[in-house]
């Protein structure tokens, strides 16, 4: 991974975490599972797998105050991103790693009901693929952004559920790599997770 991309991701997370300073701030640890869909890319896709819906796994670590501002670090892993029914791709995946600013309703309004939120920020999209013949392996890291939203609802003082719909896209298009035209990558995810509040 490019050193500049790692630094940019770390800086965006630190900047986002600087927002919520309220004494009432709380941590949310959320493992999530969902689907990745509406994939659009110019990267070589011999299995035509990006037309399919793929399962994803991920998680969020968020810091939310009693007011409207918060921050989170978010990661989503989509295995089999380029792996389809043609059997030409051996292993593939995409990973999104993001640092986000969160805007939500004040906690006093929605303590034990759904608390809606929107969030967005910067990070990195990765995509990798190994074909069965080892002819056109590909791995790349793209600076990217994401924007999305959803709601969090607590079932008890410490546990709840999070629903999330999110769009990811590379920030620039490169001439490098095996692609049809300039390299681009974007997709959407829908996820649900169990929130552990501290």
C-alpha positions in Angstrom: 0.0 0.0 0.0 1.3 3.5 -0.8 2.7 5.3 2.1 0.9 8.5 1.1 -2.5 6.6 1.1 -1.8 5.2 4.5 -1.0 8.6 5.8 -4.1 10.1 4.2 -6.3 7.4 5.8 -4.7 7.9 9.2 -5.0 11.7 9.0 -8.7 11.5 8.1 -9.5 9.1 11.0 -7.6 11.4 13.5 -9.3 14.5 12.1 -12.7 12.8 12.4 -12.0 11.6 15.9 -11.2 15.2 17.0 -14.9 16.3 16.6 -16.8 14.7 19.4 -15.5 16.1 22.7 -18.6 15.9 24.8 -18.3 14.2 28.2 -21.3 12.1 27.2 -19.4 10.6 24.3 -19.8 6.9 23.8 -18.0 4.2 21.8 -19.8 1.9 19.4 -18.1 -1.3 18.3 -20.1 -2.9 15.4 -19.3 -6.1 13.5 -21.4 -6.1 10.3 -22.5 -8.4 7.5 -24.1 -7.4 4.2 -24.1 -7.3 0.4 -22.0 -5.5 -2.2 -23.9 -4.5 -5.4 -24.1 -2.0 -8.3 -20.4 -2.6 -9.0 -19.0 -0.5 -11.8 -15.4 -0.9 -12.8 -13.1 -0.8 -15.8 -10.8 -3.4 -14.3 -10.5 -6.7 -16.1 -13.3 -9.0 -15.0 -13.0 -12.3 -16.9 -15.7 -14.0 -14.8 -18.2 -11.2 -15.3 -18.6 -11.3 -11.5 -19.1 -7.6 -10.9 -22.6 -8.0 -12.4 -23.5 -10.2 -9.4 -24.3 -9.4 -5.7 -21.6 -10.4 -3.3 -21.6 -11.0 0.5 -19.4 -8.7 2.5 -18.1 -8.6 6.1 -16.8 -5.6 8.1 -17.0 -3.4 11.1 -17.2 0.1 12.5 -15.6 1.7 15.5 -17.5 4.9 16.2 -17.3 7.7 18.7 -20.6 9.6 19.2 -21.4 12.4 21.5 -24.7 13.5 22.9 -25.0 16.1 20.1 -25.0 15.8 16.3 -21.4 15.1 15.6 -19.4 11.9 15.7 -16.6 10.0 13.9 -15.9 6.5 12.8 -13.4 4.2 11.3 -15.1 1.8 8.8 -13.8 -1.3 7.0 -15.7 -3.6 4.6 -14.2 -6.7 3.0 -15.9 -8.3 -0.1 -14.4 -11.7 -0.9 -14.9 -13.1 -4.4 -15.3 -9.6 -5.8 -14.1 -10.8 -9.3 -15.0 -14.5 -8.8 -17.9 -15.8 -10.8 -19.3 -18.8 -12.6 -16.9 -18.9 -15.5 -14.1 -20.4 -13.3 -11.4 -18.2 -14.6 -10.6 -16.3 -11.4 -9.0 -18.2 -8.5 -9.1 -15.6 -5.7 -10.3 -12.1 -5.5 -11.5 -9.4 -3.1 -12.1 -5.8 -2.5 -11.6 -3.9 0.8 -12.8 -0.4 1.7 -11.1 1.3 4.6 -12.5 4.7 5.5 -12.4 7.5 8.1 -15.7 9.2 8.4 -17.4 12.2 10.0 -20.9 11.2 11.4 -23.9 13.6 11.6 -26.8 12.3 13.7 -29.7 13.4 15.8 -29.1 14.4 19.4 -29.1 11.3 21.7 -31.7 12.7 24.0 -34.3 12.7 21.2 -33.8 9.0 20.3 -32.4 7.1 23.3 -34.3 3.8 22.8 -35.7 4.4 19.3 -34.0 4.5 16.0 -31.2 7.2 15.8 -30.7 8.1 12.1 -27.3 9.2 10.8 -25.4 10.2 7.7 -21.7 9.8 7.4 -18.9 10.2 4.8 -15.2 10.6 4.5 -12.0 9.5 2.8 -9.9 6.4 2.6 -8.7 3.6 0.4 -10.4 1.1 -1.9 -8.4 -2.0 -2.8 -9.1 -4.6 -5.4 -7.2 -7.8 -6.2 -7.6 -10.7 -8.5 -5.6 -13.9 -9.3 -6.7 -15.9 -12.3 -6.3 -19.7 -12.5 -3.6 -19.5 -15.1 -1.6 -16.8 -13.3 -1.5 -14.7 -16.5 -3.1 -11.4 -15.4 -2.9 -11.1 -11.7 -3.9 -7.6 -10.5 -3.8 -5.7 -7.2 -4.3 -2.0 -6.7 -5.0 0.6 -4.1 -7.1 3.7 -5.0 -7.7 6.8 -2.9 -11.5 6.9 -2.4 -14.5 8.5 -0.7 -17.7 7.1 0.8 -21.1 8.5 1.7 -24.0 6.8 3.3 -26.4 6.6 6.1 -28.8 4.5 8.1 -30.0 4.2 11.7 -29.0 2.7 15.0 -31.5 1.3 17.5 -30.7 0.0 21.0 -32.4 -3.0 22.4 -30.8 -2.6 25.8 -28.4 -0.2 27.5 -25.4 -1.9 25.9 -26.5 -3.6 22.7 -28.4 -2.6 19.6 -28.6 -2.9 15.8 -27.2 -0.8 13.0 -28.5 -0.6 9.5 -26.3 1.0 6.8 -26.5 1.8 3.1 -23.3 3.2 1.6 -21.7 4.3 -1.7 -17.9 3.9 -2.4 -16.0 5.4 -5.3 -12.4 6.0 -6.3 -11.4 9.6 -6.3 -9.4 9.6 -9.5 -9.0 7.5 -12.7 -5.6 6.1 -13.5 -4.2 5.1 -16.9 -2.2 2.3 -15.2 -3.2 -1.4 -14.9 -5.2 -3.9 -16.9 -8.5 -2.1 -17.6 -10.9 -1.1 -20.3 -10.1 2.6 -20.5 -9.0 4.5 -17.4 -9.1 2.6 -14.1 -12.2 3.3 -12.0 -14.0 1.4 -9.2 -17.3 2.1 -7.4 -20.0 0.2 -5.7 -22.7 0.2 -3.0 -23.1 -1.9 0.2 -26.1 -2.6 2.4 -25.2 -3.9 5.9 -26.6 -4.8 9.3 -24.6 -5.1 12.5 -24.8 -5.7 16.2 -23.8 -2.5 18.1 -21.9 -2.9 21.4 -22.0 0.3 23.3 -19.4 1.4 25.9 
